[in-house]
Amino acid sequence: LRDNNDTPITPEEWLMMKRGLLYTARKRASRKGLACTINADDIKWPKDGVCPILGEPLKKHRGKMERNTPSLDRKDSTKGYVPGNVYVVSWWSNYLKEQLSLEQAERMVEYIKNG
């Protein structure tokens, strides 16, 4: 595994990252009344260390949240943190996905396309 600086992420660092993502998912699931049945093995690093939503490289950050910090996303937001429904994406893409409705996202795409 490598981050966006092509710096290797050691197995120990990845395990710590997964534990942090899992801890946060459990807290969020409890707060929202969602199921959280995943374990650390269900959390997979995206291909080439790139956010599958925005295509931006992910980077490990210590003690701070930045736009390319890895974040755990639920592909289907109506489901909980269950195997097959969680993906590692950038914090920024996860935040935008949560903030924008599908209609708003489509309007933004149209605006960007048409200048």
C-alpha positions, 0 to 999 in steps of 0.5 A, a space after each residue: 500500500 502507498 499513499 499519494 506521496 508514493 510513501 509506503 504504508 506499513 502493515 502496522 500503519 494500515 492496521 491502525 488506520 483501519 482500527 480508527 475507521 472502524 472506531 469512528 464507524 461504530 460511534 456513528 452507527 450507534 448515534 444514528 441507530 444503524 447496524 455496524 457488523 463490519 470488522 477490520 478485515 472488511 475495510 479494503 484500501 482502494 486500488 492504487 490508493 486513490 479515492 474511487 469517487 473523486 479520483 484523488 490520491 489518499 494520504 495518511 495524516 496524523 491527528 488532523 482531517 484533510 480533504 484527502 484523509 481516508 474516510 469510511 463511506 457507506 455505498 448505500 446510505 440506507 444500510 449500516 456499516 455492514 460487509 459489502 457496503 463500506 468503502 474507503 474514500 477521501 474525507 472530502 468526497 464523503 462530506 460532499 456526498 453527505 451534504 448534497 442531494 442527488 438533485 443538487 449534485 446533478 445540478 452542480 455537474 450541469 453547471 460545471 459542464 456548461 460553464 
